[in-house]
Amino acid sequence: MAEAKTQQTDASVEEFIAAVEPESKREDAKVLDALFRKVTGEVPRMWGPTIIGYGSYHYKYESGREGDSTRSGFSPRKAKHSLYLMGRYCDEATGKKVDALLEKMGKHKTGASCVYVNKLADIDLTVLEEIVGICWDAMNRKYPPA
């Protein structure tokens, strides 16, 4: 069975953030890193070349495919920040709660497991912090930490 494409690496989160361009995205990445550290209590690790992840969990699908992934995180991309909030999909109640908060958060788009934000000035960081916390708690319920 093929390995997951995105795996945890030993690359430096600090060096990665320091190299983010343009500067406005780099400054946003520093704010996001502080927010995710505060909410999760985790020291981030790089997942693949561009994802800053907080915590990890092991998954196994009914098909037998299994692997490890980050519990939460973000990637400061040039066009938009990708926020990985997998807890949104742990259960229906959490999904509805997060979706209601996303309506209050500000300008964003959603994808399969991501929320996309152009710049942090477009959103309410207090609402984002609440969303990250709700998603973190949902992931910890579904995939209890080892």
C-alpha positions as CSV (number, residue, x, y, z in Angstrom):
1,M,0.0,0.0,0.0
2,A,1.3,3.5,-0.9
3,E,2.5,5.7,1.9
4,A,0.8,9.0,2.6
5,K,2.3,11.9,0.6
6,T,2.5,14.3,3.5
7,Q,4.6,13.0,6.3
8,Q,6.2,14.7,9.3
9,T,9.7,15.9,8.7
10,D,12.6,17.2,10.8
11,A,12.6,20.6,9.0
12,S,12.6,23.7,11.1
13,V,9.3,25.5,11.5
14,E,11.1,28.7,12.4
15,E,13.3,28.6,9.3
16,F,10.3,27.8,7.1
17,I,8.3,30.8,8.5
18,A,11.3,33.1,8.2
19,A,11.5,32.2,4.4
20,V,7.8,32.8,3.7
21,E,7.1,35.4,1.0
22,P,5.8,38.0,0.8
23,E,6.5,39.6,4.1
24,S,2.8,40.1,4.8
25,K,2.2,36.3,4.6
26,R,5.3,35.8,6.8
27,E,3.9,38.1,9.5
28,D,0.5,36.4,9.3
29,A,2.2,33.0,9.6
30,K,3.8,34.2,12.9
31,V,0.4,35.2,14.2
32,L,-1.1,31.9,13.2
33,D,1.7,29.9,14.8
34,A,1.2,31.8,18.1
35,L,-2.6,31.2,17.9
36,F,-2.2,27.4,17.2
37,R,0.5,27.0,19.9
38,K,-1.8,28.7,22.4
39,V,-4.8,26.7,21.6
40,T,-3.2,23.3,21.2
41,G,-0.4,23.5,23.6
42,E,1.8,21.8,21.0
43,V,5.2,22.6,19.5
44,P,4.7,22.5,15.8
45,R,6.4,20.2,13.3
46,M,6.7,20.4,9.6
47,W,4.5,18.0,7.6
48,G,5.9,17.8,4.1
49,P,7.6,20.9,2.8
50,T,4.9,23.5,3.5
51,I,2.4,22.4,6.3
52,I,3.0,23.5,9.9
53,G,1.2,20.9,12.0
54,Y,0.3,20.7,15.7
55,G,0.0,17.2,17.2
56,S,-0.6,14.0,15.2
57,Y,-3.0,11.1,15.1
58,H,-3.1,7.7,13.5
59,Y,-6.0,6.9,11.2
60,K,-7.2,3.7,9.7
61,Y,-9.9,3.5,7.0
62,E,-12.3,0.6,6.4
63,S,-10.4,-0.1,3.2
64,G,-7.4,-1.0,5.4
65,R,-5.4,2.1,4.4
66,E,-3.8,3.8,7.4
67,G,-1.3,6.4,8.3
68,D,-0.5,9.4,10.4
69,S,-1.4,13.1,9.9
70,T,-1.4,16.3,11.8
71,R,-4.3,17.0,14.1
72,S,-4.4,20.7,13.1
73,G,-2.3,23.2,11.4
74,F,-1.8,25.7,8.5
75,S,0.2,26.4,5.4
76,P,1.1,30.0,4.6
77,R,0.6,29.9,0.8
78,K,1.2,32.9,-1.5
79,A,-2.4,33.2,-2.6
80,K,-4.2,32.1,0.6
81,H,-3.5,30.6,4.0
82,S,-4.7,27.0,4.2
83,L,-6.0,26.2,7.7
84,Y,-6.3,22.5,8.4
85,L,-9.2,22.0,10.8
86,M,-10.0,18.3,10.5
87,G,-12.0,18.3,13.7
88,R,-14.8,19.9,11.7
89,Y,-15.5,16.5,10.2
90,C,-15.3,14.4,13.4
91,D,-19.0,14.5,14.1
92,E,-22.1,16.3,12.8
93,A,-22.6,18.5,15.9
94,T,-19.0,19.8,15.7
95,G,-19.3,20.5,12.0
96,K,-22.5,22.5,12.5
97,K,-20.9,24.5,15.4
98,V,-17.8,25.3,13.3
99,D,-19.8,26.2,10.2
100,A,-21.9,28.7,12.3
101,L,-18.7,30.2,13.6
102,L,-17.2,30.4,10.1
103,E,-20.2,32.6,9.2
104,K,-19.0,35.1,11.9
105,M,-15.3,34.8,11.2
106,G,-15.1,36.9,8.1
107,K,-13.9,36.5,4.5
108,H,-12.9,32.9,3.8
109,K,-13.6,29.9,1.5
110,T,-13.9,26.3,2.5
111,G,-12.6,23.1,0.9
112,A,-12.5,19.4,1.7
113,S,-10.6,19.7,5.0
114,C,-9.4,23.3,4.7
115,V,-10.5,26.8,5.3
116,Y,-8.8,29.3,3.1
117,V,-8.1,32.8,4.2
118,N,-6.4,35.5,2.0
119,K,-5.0,37.6,4.9
120,L,-5.7,37.7,8.6
121,A,-6.9,41.2,8.4
122,D,-10.0,39.8,6.7
123,I,-11.0,37.7,9.7
124,D,-11.8,37.9,13.4
125,L,-9.0,36.1,15.1
126,T,-11.0,35.6,18.3
127,V,-13.5,33.5,16.3
128,L,-10.7,31.6,14.6
129,E,-9.2,30.8,17.9
130,E,-12.5,29.4,19.1
131,I,-12.8,27.3,15.9
132,V,-9.3,25.9,16.3
133,G,-10.2,25.0,19.9
134,I,-13.4,23.3,19.0
135,C,-11.7,21.3,16.2
136,W,-8.8,20.4,18.5
137,D,-11.2,19.0,21.1
138,A,-13.2,17.1,18.5
139,M,-10.0,15.4,17.2
140,N,-8.9,14.5,20.7
141,R,-12.3,12.9,21.3
142,K,-12.2,10.9,18.1
143,Y,-8.5,10.1,18.2
144,P,-7.5,10.2,21.9
145,P,-3.8,11.2,22.3
146,A,-1.5,8.3,23.0
